[in-house]
Amino acid sequence: MNKQYHSIAYAFAELLAEEIGKENYRIVVNRNDPKSSVCLSHDYCDANMVMEAAVNSHGIESHRMFSPCISDEYMAAHNGAWSIFKQLGPDLLG
């Protein structure tokens, strides 16, 4: 397991709980299907923006300078952290 992606997944969990509240966070992580690409947090917020903040907090920018395209490094971190979050969401914040 990539340590940086795990750290980003933890940051995402913290930011998401802050954004939607701990009770709603618990609802989301307990109802999420780890096999699905959908996160129920979108019922409460734009979770992509929360994930972007989590990834950016680790020094990985979503866009290359002067380019509207999302960087490969960002997408790898986003997807890696998302995979970890789906599996560990209920356990990430204890």
Buried (B, 14 or more C-beta within 10 A) or exposed (E): EBEBBBBBBBBBBBBBBEBBEEEBBBBBBEEBEEEEEEBBBEEBBEBBEBBBBBBBBEEBEBEEEEEEEBBEBBBBBBEBBBBBBBBBBBEBBE
